[in-house]
Amino acid sequence: MEQIPDAVFDLFNLHYLDLQYTEVKSIPKSLGKLQNLQTLDLNVTRVEKLPREVATLTKLRHLFVSCYYDFECRIFDCFSAVSVPHDICRLKGLQTLLNIKADKFLMQNIGSLTSLLVGSLKMMPGLVTLGVVASDKDELLRLDSVHPLPSLHKLYLQGRLDEDEAPTVFASFGRLRDLALGWSGLQNDPLHAFSHMSSLVNLQLYRVYKGPRLSFRAGWFPRLKNLFLADMAQVSVIDIEDGAMESLYQLRLIGCRA
């Protein structure tokens, strides 16, 4: 489906609109007619920009948006965040906001979304899921504002990481269940930096490491079930000691020489 049928916007009492995994490219201004809408899911569509009328949906609680170009996520620009109007900061009841382009104005005013957050990440001790994506492959992700977040369960970081800063940051994420890193540009084996994450269930590493060897030591990742290693062409050896990843169910290797 590439277009939303006009009749949808006559459903005044509609609470939930799910268009994910469609080919929809634009959202018309008539979205503003859905004044009872509480959830709008545009995740994994072709929508790159939302109309100003989305900011008039005062009952909106959950907004999911992302524009995908590569579903396997093996290129840096596999997806893009979506542009939203600045007036979205008026939606005081918004609880979930996924994958928006954060310009200077939004970063300064998003604190007004009191149901979503107050102030900065450091003032969000209950945050469960966080994704941070660099604007391009060369941008260095500054993670000093990302920790500590004691309740965080899912973390996705796409962009270059500081080799010295990364271990300190990861040390504060002992309760993570899902960790995905991409295009980190690390020269040293990154596994030691998060080997203490005993609750980790899913680990995905895309173009994270430029060295020749990855080592999983005995006792590391006791609950890990799914491990995905992709596009680390320099890795020729993967060491897995007895007692490492004892719960592993699925191992996927793509674009690795090992």
Salt bridges, closest charged atoms under 4 A:
ASP10 OD1 - LYS33 NZ 2.88
GLU23 OE1 - ARG46 NE 3.11
ASP87 OD2 - ARG52 NH2 3.35
ASP87 OD1 - ARG90 NH2 3.64
ASP103 OD2 - HIS86 NE2 2.73
GLU165 OE2 - ARG142 NH2 3.96
ASP231 OD1 - ARG74 NH2 2.56
ASP239 OD2 - ARG213 NH1 2.63
GLU241 OE2 - ARG217 NH1 2.90
